[in-house]
Each structure stands twice: as structure tokens, then as C-alpha cells.
């Protein structure tokens, strides 16, 4: 009799992720911002595709995630959804669309779900965004939380260094994680926190945790795809493993194409009508 993993189901849902945590099967999550890449990542077996506000950095070249707009996130998300057959698509609520105004948070989430066809939203923060999360969940929209280093608060922190090293901040993070789980979030991203703390959170809450710089005891892992594939070259955090060097591959292919065009080697007789 063949044995099937929980993640072998046709379409990954929030229920699938919960079953994976309970079965001890790790969740593989990557970012996606466009149709072509989403189709490749989905075919490669990624369980979750995050349409991250990191598109602000990766796709648009901004220094932070703050400039990207809701309209732009919906554009990226709708492109990703059209490329996916299996993975769960989660979309970041961008900066300024949910903080301090739960009605705006709900309106923003509804727009994402209706206009992109995505399956869930993600937002950063704990107690300070609890009312927004409650309102979104009451509308039947799945919510993923995000604690630890929260890039939308970069100007508050002033640095991208590891968060929650001190006991007071660590305890606050655990309390926020418990609250997010109790509210009904289906999962939680833990970014750049000590591995022991991520392990503690993962064992404390009954929802899946996905780490980025949170160690191996999280229920899953997430990386920015362009970093993982070596398309970006100037980002070297400890948690990043590069699985390819596509910067070099694409640069060399481009140089070869340019050389062939200039030498009139391309197109040849077989490549024209």
C-alpha cells in the first residue's frame, strides 16, 4: 500500500497546513510575485506561496517594504494566483492598510480576496493589530500572523538585527503568539528570532509556525525566492541558503545572446521564416 504525505493533496488549504503540523510534516513556503515564477514554484512542490510586500524591494527596487501600495499588491497577487494549481496563496497587507484602523483592514483584505483570488492575508504585529485581525476573521478571511522582525516597522526598530533576545521582549512575543492563535489565525511567521524562542513558540501554540531566521524547530520555513535562487547578490543573512546562482546564469546567457546578435549569428537560417 502506498503512503501519501499530507501535502500530497491536490490543493493546499489552511486545513492542510494544520494537518501537516499535527503529522510533523514540514511546510515549505516561498515568495512569488508573478505568473511565470509562481507556476515554476508550484510545480516544484511549494506548499505556500507568499505574495510578500518584499516585492517592494525585489521587484521595484525600494530600500524598504513601505512604499508598495494595495493596488500593486493586488496586481502581483492576481498574477501569482493565475499560475498556481496546488499551493496556498497568502498575500501581505501592505503598510498603511490595516494599522490603527480595523475597518480599513477589513476593506483592504476584502479587496485582496475579491480582486486577486488569493486564499488568505498576512499582517505584521501582535496585540496592537488584534482588533484588525478580529474584524478580518469575522468576515471569513483566513489570516496569517507575523512576529519577531516586522519589516514594516523598520523605522521604529532602526535595524534589521535579531529580535527578542532579551527576556522581556521574548515573553511579549510568546504572549502575542498565543493571542494570535486564540483569535483564530491559521499560521504564524516568526522572523529573525533566536531558535530557542522559535522552538518555544512552536511548541506552545497549536497553529503552524513558519520561520525565516527562526531555526529548524518551526513547523515550516520561508525564503524570498530571488534570494534562494541567487538572483539577488548583495544580501547575505545567516539564515539564507542559496540553491542556485541564477544571477550568473542569466548574465552569461544575456552576454551570449548579445554577442550572437552583434556577430549576426542569431538568427540563423533555421530560426527565420
KEROLUM-481960 format. One line per field, with one value per residue: residue number from 1; x, y, z of N, C-alpha, C, O in turn. Coordinates in steps of 0.05 Angstrom, whole numbers, plus 5000, padded with zeros to 4 digits. Atoms other than C-alpha are relative to their C-alpha. Layout:
num <- NUM ...
npx <- X ...
npy <- Y ...
npz <- Z ...
capx <- X ...
capy <- Y ...
capz <- Z ...
cpx <- X ...
cpy <- Y ...
cpz <- Z ...
opx <- X ...
opy <- Y ...
opz <- Z ...
! end
This chain:
num <- 1 2 3 4 5 6 7 8 9 10 11 12 13 14 15 16 17 18 19 20 21 22 23 24 25 26 27 28 29 30 31 32 33 34 35 36 37 38 39 40 41 42 43 44 45 46 47 48 49 50 51 52 53 54 55 56 57 58 59 60 61 62 63 64 65 66 67 68 69 70 71 72 73 74 75 76 77 78 79 80 81 82 83 84 85 86 87 88 89 90 91 92 93 94 95 96 97 98 99 100 101 102 103 104 105 106 107 108 109 110 111 112 113 114 115 116 117 118 119 120 121 122 123 124 125 126 127 128 129 130 131 132 133 134 135 136 137 138 139 140 141 142 143 144 145 146 147 148 149 150 151 152 153 154 155 156 157 158 159 160 161 162 163 164 165 166 167 168 169 170 171 172 173 174 175 176 177 178 179 180 181 182 183 184 185 186 187 188 189 190 191 192 193 194 195 196 197 198 199 200 201 202 203 204 205 206 207 208 209 210 211 212 213 214 215 216 217 218 219 220 221 222 223 224 225 226 227 228 229 230 231 232 233 234 235 236 237 238 239 240 241 242 243 244 245 246 247 248 249 250 251 252 253 254 255 256 257 258 259 260 261 262 263 264 265 266 267 268 269 270 271 272 273
npx <- 5017 4984 5004 5001 4996 5023 4996 5004 5027 5002 4998 4993 5018 4992 5005 4977 4977 5005 4995 4971 4987 5007 4987 4972 4989 4991 5013 4981 5013 4983 5014 5005 5010 5009 5011 4980 4986 5020 5005 4977 4998 5022 4992 4979 5010 5004 5026 5012 4987 5005 4997 4990 4995 4972 5001 4991 4971 4991 5011 5001 4974 5001 4983 5016 5026 5021 5013 5019 5028 5019 5006 4978 5000 5021 4989 4981 5015 5017 4982 4992 5023 5004 4979 5000 5020 4999 4991 5016 4989 5003 4992 4995 5013 4977 4999 5020 5026 5013 4991 5016 5026 5009 5019 4983 4988 5020 5004 4976 5000 5021 4990 4980 5013 5018 4987 4977 5006 4982 5013 4996 4983 4981 4993 4979 5006 5014 5023 5007 5017 5019 5027 5001 5002 5027 5020 4995 5008 5029 5010 4994 4975 4978 4979 4975 4987 4972 4988 4971 4993 5022 4987 5015 4994 4971 4992 5004 4978 4975 4980 5011 4988 5018 5019 5008 4978 5005 5022 5025 5011 5007 5026 5021 5004 5015 5027 5013 5004 5023 5024 5007 5012 5026 5018 5007 4981 4995 4971 4985 4972 4981 4977 4975 5000 4984 5011 5013 5026 5018 5008 5019 5025 5011 5011 5021 5025 5010 5001 4974 4981 4982 4977 4980 4981 5011 4990 5012 5023 5025 5015 4994 4980 5005 4979 5006 4991 4978 4977 4995 4991 4975 5005 4988 4972 4989 5015 4987 5006 4992 5021 5005 4985 5005 5002 4991 4987 5012 4989 4978 5012 5015 4981 4985 5018 5004 4976 4998 5020 4991 4978 5011 5015 4981 4984 5020 5003 5029 5010 4989 5020 5021 5015 5016 5021
npy <- 4976 4975 4981 4973 4979 4981 4979 5011 4994 4984 4972 4995 4981 4995 5025 5017 4991 5008 5029 5004 4995 5022 5024 4996 4995 4972 4984 4985 4975 4982 4976 4999 4974 4999 5025 5019 5011 5015 5026 5017 5007 5017 5026 5010 5011 4981 5002 4974 4978 4974 4976 4983 4972 5000 4992 4972 5001 5019 4994 4971 4987 4982 5007 5013 5010 4980 4986 5015 4993 5022 5006 5015 5026 5015 5007 5023 5023 5011 5014 5025 5018 5012 5019 5020 5021 5015 4986 4980 4974 4982 4973 4980 4974 4981 4979 4978 5010 5015 4991 4979 4996 5027 4999 4999 5026 5018 4992 5007 5029 5008 4993 5020 5026 4998 4991 5017 5029 5013 5018 4991 4976 5000 4974 4999 4989 5016 4988 4975 5004 5021 4992 5004 5028 5009 4991 5015 5028 5001 4999 5026 4999 5011 4981 5010 4980 4996 4989 4999 4977 4992 4979 4976 4983 4997 4974 5001 5016 4987 5020 5026 5020 5021 4990 5016 5012 4995 5016 4985 5000 5028 5007 4986 5014 5025 4992 4992 5025 5014 4985 5004 5027 5000 4985 5017 5001 5027 5005 4978 4998 4992 4990 4991 5002 5022 5027 5011 4987 5010 5027 4996 4991 5022 5020 4989 4995 5024 4993 5002 4978 5001 4984 4988 4993 5008 5026 5024 5011 4990 5020 4997 4980 4983 4983 4985 5016 4988 5005 5029 5008 4986 4978 4977 5006 4983 5005 5024 5007 5027 5020 5005 5019 4997 5026 4996 4975 4992 4975 5007 5015 4982 4981 5013 5005 4974 4993 5018 4990 4975 5006 5013 4979 4981 5014 5009 5029 5004 5027 5014 5006 5017 4984 4979 5010
npz <- 5000 5002 4979 5011 4981 4998 5020 5027 5008 5025 4994 4973 4986 4972 4986 5007 4984 4973 4999 5003 4974 4983 5010 4999 5027 5002 5020 5017 5009 5015 5010 5029 5007 5028 5011 5009 4977 4984 5013 4995 4971 4995 5011 4984 4975 4978 4987 4997 5014 4987 5016 4979 5006 5009 5028 5000 5003 5021 5026 5006 4993 4977 4977 4980 5010 4995 5022 5018 4995 5001 5028 5010 4988 5013 5027 4997 4990 5021 5018 4988 4998 5026 5006 4978 5000 4975 4976 4987 5005 4978 5009 4979 5000 4999 4980 5002 5008 4977 4974 4986 5010 5005 5023 5024 5002 5012 5028 5016 5003 5019 5026 5008 5005 5023 5025 5007 4998 4980 4981 4973 4997 4978 4990 4979 4974 4980 4987 5012 5024 4994 5009 5029 5005 4992 5020 5025 4996 4999 5027 5013 5015 4984 4993 4990 4984 5005 4976 5001 5016 5017 5017 5004 4977 5001 4990 4971 4990 5008 5007 5008 4983 4987 4980 4976 4985 4972 4990 5000 5027 5006 4988 5014 5025 4994 4993 5025 5015 4987 5006 5028 5003 4988 5017 5023 5023 5008 5000 4988 5008 4979 5015 4988 4971 4991 5006 4976 4996 5021 4991 4978 5012 5017 4982 4983 5015 5015 5029 5012 5001 5023 4992 5018 4980 4974 4992 5013 4985 5010 5015 5028 5005 5023 5010 5024 5023 5014 4984 5000 5026 5006 5018 4985 4994 4980 4975 4990 4972 4991 5004 5029 5015 5029 5014 5028 5005 5025 5009 5019 5022 5017 5011 5021 5022 5013 5014 5023 5019 5011 5018 5024 5015 5012 5020 5020 4997 4994 5005 5023 5020 4988 4980 5014 5017
capx <- 5000 5028 5037 5016 5041 4990 5020 5006 4934 4911 4901 4935 4888 4894 4866 4923 4975 4944 4945 5018 5037 5000 5033 5102 5110 5148 5116 5155 5138 5168 5152 5123 5105 5089 5055 5117 5154 5091 5079 5150 5149 5081 5106 5166 5122 5119 5063 5051 5067 5072 5058 5102 5108 5182 5160 5175 5249 5255 5211 5211 5280 5257 5300 5243 5175 5137 5126 5086 5012 4950 4935 5005 4999 4933 4967 5023 4974 4927 4987 5010 4941 4936 5000 4981 4945 4965 4997 4961 4969 4978 4982 5014 4972 5019 5039 4984 4926 4910 4949 4904 4841 4805 4752 4807 4840 4776 4765 4837 4830 4765 4796 4854 4809 4758 4805 4863 4830 4882 4867 4890 4923 4982 4996 5051 5044 5012 4966 4968 4933 4887 4824 4840 4851 4786 4747 4780 4769 4696 4687 4712 4780 4839 4894 4967 5005 5077 5120 5194 5227 5170 5199 5142 5165 5238 5239 5213 5267 5321 5356 5345 5381 5353 5292 5271 5339 5320 5272 5220 5213 5214 5157 5118 5128 5103 5042 5027 5035 4985 4937 4941 4927 4869 4839 4839 4899 4915 4991 5047 5112 5170 5224 5295 5287 5330 5320 5304 5249 5220 5220 5184 5131 5122 5111 5065 5015 4971 4977 5034 5095 5138 5208 5254 5316 5279 5315 5295 5242 5190 5135 5159 5208 5202 5253 5249 5253 5300 5348 5342 5355 5415 5382 5399 5473 5481 5441 5477 5439 5459 5391 5396 5417 5425 5403 5426 5466 5417 5448 5509 5468 5423 5481 5521 5461 5448 5520 5518 5454 5483 5546 5506 5462 5522 5560 5497 5500 5428 5381 5408 5372 5334 5310 5275 5215
capy <- 5000 5068 5121 5192 5253 5304 5354 5308 5332 5368 5436 5460 5495 5523 5457 5421 5463 5447 5372 5378 5408 5353 5300 5330 5345 5409 5465 5494 5567 5614 5684 5696 5760 5740 5686 5653 5644 5622 5567 5541 5543 5510 5454 5447 5429 5492 5486 5560 5619 5686 5747 5788 5862 5845 5857 5930 5911 5853 5876 5952 5966 6004 6005 5983 5949 6012 6043 5987 6001 5958 5964 5939 5881 5861 5863 5817 5771 5763 5745 5692 5662 5650 5610 5564 5497 5469 5518 5562 5635 5684 5760 5812 5871 5929 5984 6035 5989 5959 5993 6031 6024 5957 5979 5997 5930 5893 5934 5922 5847 5842 5878 5829 5768 5792 5824 5775 5708 5695 5648 5687 5751 5763 5822 5842 5853 5827 5860 5926 5896 5848 5888 5888 5813 5801 5841 5806 5737 5753 5765 5694 5714 5670 5709 5692 5729 5754 5766 5780 5825 5861 5899 5948 5975 5983 6057 6042 5988 6025 5960 5892 5855 5794 5810 5785 5768 5799 5762 5818 5822 5746 5739 5792 5754 5689 5725 5756 5687 5656 5713 5706 5632 5644 5696 5644 5658 5596 5605 5649 5673 5680 5725 5732 5710 5663 5589 5570 5622 5599 5527 5551 5587 5528 5481 5529 5548 5497 5532 5523 5567 5585 5610 5657 5660 5624 5557 5486 5474 5517 5478 5505 5552 5611 5647 5702 5665 5713 5705 5629 5625 5672 5725 5777 5781 5833 5801 5752 5738 5677 5643 5645 5584 5596 5537 5566 5623 5649 5718 5688 5641 5697 5746 5696 5677 5751 5763 5703 5729 5799 5770 5727 5786 5832 5778 5763 5690 5698 5687 5633 5604 5553 5609 5651 5645
capz <- 5000 4980 5033 5017 5055 5079 5029 4970 4967 4903 4934 4997 5046 5116 5140 5103 5139 5206 5190 5168 5236 5272 5229 5238 5163 5150 5109 5050 5035 4984 4958 4889 4853 4781 4739 4709 4774 4811 4760 4769 4845 4846 4801 4846 4905 4947 4997 5006 4961 4997 4955 5001 5008 4995 4923 4942 4948 4899 4842 4849 4879 4940 5003 5048 5042 5060 4991 4958 4952 4959 4885 4869 4918 4885 4816 4839 4876 4817 4773 4822 4831 4756 4758 4816 4816 4884 4932 4982 4963 5020 5009 5053 5073 5057 5104 5118 5100 5169 5225 5273 5233 5235 5184 5134 5149 5132 5069 5046 5059 5021 4962 4961 4965 4913 4863 4865 4881 4936 4993 5055 5080 5126 5171 5219 5294 5357 5407 5370 5309 5346 5330 5256 5258 5295 5243 5184 5213 5227 5153 5139 5112 5136 5170 5180 5234 5233 5295 5310 5260 5226 5166 5161 5229 5207 5224 5294 5305 5267 5250 5218 5274 5311 5354 5423 5451 5517 5562 5566 5491 5485 5534 5498 5433 5464 5492 5424 5391 5440 5428 5352 5357 5404 5357 5301 5257 5217 5219 5243 5211 5260 5231 5256 5328 5370 5351 5423 5426 5359 5386 5449 5408 5360 5418 5455 5400 5364 5296 5246 5252 5192 5206 5169 5211 5267 5267 5248 5302 5267 5231 5164 5131 5082 5039 4988 4922 4889 4947 4948 4873 4875 4832 4885 4901 4955 5012 5057 5122 5163 5151 5074 5035 4960 4918 4852 4822 4771 4771 4737 4693 4667 4659 4618 4576 4562 4543 4496 4463 4455 4424 4375 4354 4342 4303 4262 4286 4311 4279 4232 4172 4215 4261 4208 4162
cpx <- 5018 4993 5001 5004 4975 5002 4996 4972 5000 5004 5006 4982 5011 4997 5024 5024 4998 5006 5030 5014 4995 5014 5031 5013 5005 4986 5021 4986 5021 4984 4997 4986 4989 4991 5021 5014 4981 4995 5023 5001 4978 5006 5022 4992 4997 4972 4985 5016 4991 5004 5008 5003 5030 5001 5010 5030 5008 4992 5002 5026 5000 5018 4985 4974 4978 4987 4979 4971 4982 4994 5023 5001 4978 5008 5018 4985 4984 5018 5009 4978 4995 5021 5000 4978 4998 5004 4979 5013 4992 5011 5004 4982 5023 4997 4979 4972 4985 5007 4982 4972 4989 4980 5016 5013 4981 4996 5023 5000 4979 5008 5020 4986 4982 5014 5023 4993 5018 4984 5002 5016 5019 5005 5018 4989 4984 4976 4991 4982 4978 4971 4997 4997 4973 4980 5004 4991 4969 4987 5006 5025 5022 5023 5025 5014 5030 5013 5031 5008 4977 5009 4985 5005 5030 5008 4996 5024 5027 5022 4986 5012 4980 4983 4997 5023 4997 4974 4973 4987 4992 4974 4977 4993 4984 4971 4985 4994 4976 4975 4991 4988 4972 4979 4991 5017 5007 5030 5014 5029 5016 5026 5022 4999 5017 4986 4986 4973 4980 4990 4979 4973 4987 4988 4977 4974 4992 4998 5028 5016 5019 5023 5015 5022 4990 5008 4983 4976 4974 4986 5005 5021 4990 5025 4989 5012 5024 5026 5008 5012 5026 4996 5010 5027 5011 4986 5010 4994 5007 4979 4997 5018 4993 5001 5008 5014 4989 5009 5021 4989 4987 5019 5015 4983 4995 5024 5004 4981 5010 5022 4990 4985 5020 5017 4983 4998 4971 4985 5014 4978 4977 4983 4986 4981 5006
cpy <- 5025 5019 5028 5020 5018 5020 4991 5006 5019 5030 5004 5022 5006 4975 4981 5007 4991 4970 4994 5004 4976 4974 5002 5004 5030 5014 5016 5024 5017 5025 4998 5027 5001 4972 4979 4986 4983 4973 4981 4991 4981 4972 4987 4989 5018 4998 5026 5020 5026 5022 5022 5029 5004 5005 5029 5001 4985 5009 5030 5015 5020 4990 4985 4989 5020 5012 4985 5005 4976 4993 4983 4971 4983 4992 4976 4975 4987 4985 4973 4980 4986 4979 4975 4979 4987 5017 5019 5027 5020 5027 5018 5024 5021 5021 5022 4990 4986 5011 5022 5004 4973 5000 5001 4973 4980 5007 4992 4970 4990 5006 4979 4974 5001 5005 4983 4970 4985 4986 5010 5026 4996 5029 4998 5011 4981 5014 5025 4998 4979 5007 4997 4970 4989 5007 4984 4971 4997 5000 4974 4999 4988 5020 4985 5023 5001 5015 4999 5025 5005 5023 5025 5020 5006 5027 5003 4985 5013 4981 4974 4977 4982 5013 4980 4984 5003 4987 5014 4999 4972 4992 5014 4987 4974 5007 5008 4975 4985 5015 4996 4973 4999 5015 4984 5002 4971 4993 5025 5000 5011 5009 5009 5002 4976 4973 4988 5013 4990 4972 5002 5008 4977 4978 5010 5004 4975 5005 4998 5025 4997 5020 5012 5012 4993 4971 4977 4988 5013 4978 5002 5022 5017 5016 5017 4986 5011 4998 4971 4991 5015 5021 5026 4991 5014 4997 4974 4995 4971 4979 4993 4978 5004 4973 5002 5027 5011 5028 4995 4986 5019 5021 4988 4994 5026 5009 4983 5009 5026 4995 4988 5020 5017 4986 4990 4969 4993 5023 4987 4992 4983 5016 5024 4987 5006
cpz <- 5000 5023 4989 5023 5000 4977 4972 4989 4976 5006 5030 5012 5028 5016 4994 5017 5029 5003 4997 5027 5018 4992 5001 4972 4996 4976 4985 4988 4986 4991 4970 4994 4971 4991 4994 5023 5017 4989 5005 5029 5008 4990 5016 5027 5023 5011 5001 4983 5013 4980 5020 4992 4994 4970 4998 4996 4974 4972 4992 5008 5022 5023 5021 4987 5001 4975 4984 5009 4999 4971 4988 5011 4986 4972 5002 5009 4978 4979 5011 5000 4973 4993 5018 4996 5027 5025 5011 4995 5022 4992 5024 4997 5002 5021 4995 4993 5023 5027 5011 4990 4990 4976 4974 4996 4987 4970 4982 4995 4980 4972 4990 4992 4975 4974 4991 4999 5019 5021 5029 4999 5024 5009 5024 5026 5018 5011 4987 4976 5005 4991 4970 4994 5007 4978 4974 5002 5001 4973 4985 4984 5018 5003 5010 5015 4993 5024 4997 4986 4981 4982 4996 5023 5002 5012 5030 5012 4994 4991 4992 5016 5013 5022 5023 5013 5030 5010 4999 4973 4991 5012 4987 4974 5004 5006 4975 4983 5010 4993 4971 4995 5012 4983 4976 4976 4993 5000 5009 4989 5023 4986 5018 5030 5008 4995 5024 5005 4979 5007 5022 4989 4985 5017 5017 4985 4984 4971 4989 5002 4976 5006 4976 5018 5028 5007 4989 5015 4993 4983 4970 4997 4976 4993 4978 4977 4986 5015 4999 4973 4991 4978 5012 5009 5025 5027 5011 5030 5007 4992 4970 4989 4970 4986 4971 4998 4974 4991 4979 4975 4980 4987 4977 4975 4984 4984 4975 4978 4987 4980 4973 4982 4985 4979 4977 5000 5006 4987 4976 4981 5011 5019 4986 4981 4971
opx <- 5036 4970 5020 4993 4960 4981 4998 4966 5020 5020 4992 4977 5031 5013 5032 5038 5018 5018 5039 5032 5013 5019 5045 5037 4987 4981 5037 4967 5043 4960 5012 4970 4977 4997 5018 5016 4989 4993 5019 5006 4982 5001 5024 5008 4992 4953 4961 5041 4967 5027 4991 5006 5039 5023 5021 5040 5023 5008 5005 5030 5019 5024 4996 4969 4956 4963 4962 4965 4990 4992 5018 5008 4982 5002 5015 4990 4983 5009 5010 4982 4989 5017 5017 4955 4977 4990 4962 5037 4968 5032 4988 4979 5039 4976 4976 4954 4963 4992 4977 4958 4995 4979 5009 5016 4989 4995 5019 5007 4984 5003 5018 4992 4983 5008 5030 5006 5018 4960 4987 5028 5014 5006 5019 4972 4974 4957 4967 4969 4966 4957 4976 4982 4962 4963 4984 4978 4958 4965 4999 5029 5027 5029 5023 5015 5040 5006 5042 4999 4970 5010 4997 4999 5040 5029 5008 5035 5045 5044 4964 5012 4956 4993 5004 5018 5004 4956 4952 4963 4973 4958 4955 4970 4966 4953 4961 4973 4959 4954 4968 4969 4954 4956 4968 5010 5009 5037 5002 5042 5008 5041 5019 5003 5022 4962 4965 4955 4957 4967 4959 4952 4963 4969 4961 4952 5009 4987 5048 5006 5027 5018 5016 5019 4997 4998 4962 4964 4953 4999 4998 5030 4976 5040 4970 5036 5042 5048 5032 5029 5036 5015 5023 5032 5031 4986 5007 5012 5009 4986 4982 5043 4970 5021 5008 5014 5004 5006 5021 4998 4991 5016 5019 4992 4994 5021 5012 4987 5008 5023 5000 4987 5018 5026 4993 4989 4961 4992 5023 4955 4954 4962 4979 4983 4990
opy <- 5027 5020 5035 5017 5019 5028 5007 4998 5033 5043 4993 5042 4993 4970 4966 4989 4983 4960 4975 4989 4966 4957 4983 5001 5046 5001 5030 5021 5019 5024 4984 5036 5021 4952 4956 4962 4962 4953 4957 4967 4963 4952 4962 4977 5009 4998 5027 5019 5032 5026 5036 5035 5027 5011 5037 5019 4996 5007 5036 5038 5035 4966 4967 4993 5016 5017 4998 5007 4954 4969 4964 4953 4959 4969 4957 4953 4962 4965 4954 4956 4962 4964 4958 4987 4976 5014 5029 5030 5025 5029 5020 5035 5020 5026 5031 5007 4975 5007 5042 5021 4964 4980 4988 4964 4965 4989 4983 4961 4972 4990 4970 4962 4982 4994 4983 4955 4961 4988 5001 5033 4980 5047 4978 5029 4961 5020 5031 5017 4970 4989 4988 4963 4973 4990 4977 4960 4977 4990 4971 4981 4998 5035 4967 5045 4985 5037 4985 5047 4988 5046 5046 5044 5013 5029 5019 4994 5013 4989 4969 4954 4987 5029 4957 4962 4985 4984 5002 4994 4968 4979 5002 4985 4968 4993 5001 4973 4975 5002 4993 4971 4987 5008 4988 4992 4954 4970 5046 4979 5031 4992 5025 5023 4959 4971 4975 4999 4986 4965 4987 4997 4973 4965 4994 4998 4959 4989 5000 5047 4974 5043 5000 5034 5007 4960 4982 4969 5005 4959 4984 5034 5007 5025 5009 4980 4995 4996 4964 4973 5009 5027 5043 4968 5006 5015 4953 4992 4954 4956 4974 4980 5003 4958 4981 5043 5014 5034 5008 4993 5018 5028 5001 4997 5026 5018 4994 5009 5029 5008 4995 5018 5023 5000 4978 4958 4972 5046 5001 5000 4986 5006 5043 4964 4999
opz <- 5016 5032 4975 5045 4980 4966 4953 4967 4972 4994 5047 4999 5036 5035 5012 5028 5042 5022 5009 5034 5031 5009 4996 4970 5000 4955 4997 4972 4995 4991 4956 5010 4964 5004 5002 5023 5027 5003 5009 5034 5024 5004 5016 5042 5046 4996 4997 4984 5014 4971 5031 4969 4989 4960 4977 4982 4958 4953 4969 5000 5026 5025 5034 4963 4992 4976 4972 5032 4990 4965 4972 4997 4982 4963 4987 4998 4976 4968 4996 4994 4972 4975 5016 4991 5034 5045 4996 4999 5026 4980 5042 4975 5021 5032 4973 4991 5019 5046 4998 5001 4968 4962 4954 4973 4969 4953 4960 4973 4964 4954 4967 4972 4959 4954 4967 4984 5019 5023 5046 4979 5041 4992 5038 5026 5009 4997 4986 4967 4987 4982 4961 4976 4992 4970 4961 4984 4992 4969 4962 4968 5040 4985 5027 5005 4978 5030 4980 4992 4964 4991 4991 5022 5023 5025 5043 5032 5011 4984 5000 5008 5012 5038 5021 5022 5045 4994 4994 4970 4977 4998 4984 4966 4989 4997 4972 4971 4995 4988 4965 4979 5000 4982 4966 4955 5011 4998 5012 4991 5036 4977 5036 5041 4992 5000 5021 5014 4985 5002 5022 4998 4987 5009 5028 4996 4977 4956 5003 4998 4970 5010 4955 5028 5047 5026 4976 5006 5005 4974 4955 5017 4958 5011 4965 4976 4979 5003 4995 4973 4970 4964 4999 5017 5036 5044 4998 5046 4989 4986 4964 4992 4963 4989 4957 5017 4954 4967 4957 4953 4956 4964 4956 4953 4960 4961 4954 4954 4962 4958 4952 4958 4961 4960 4958 4980 4999 4989 4958 4985 5002 5027 5000 4974 4953
! end
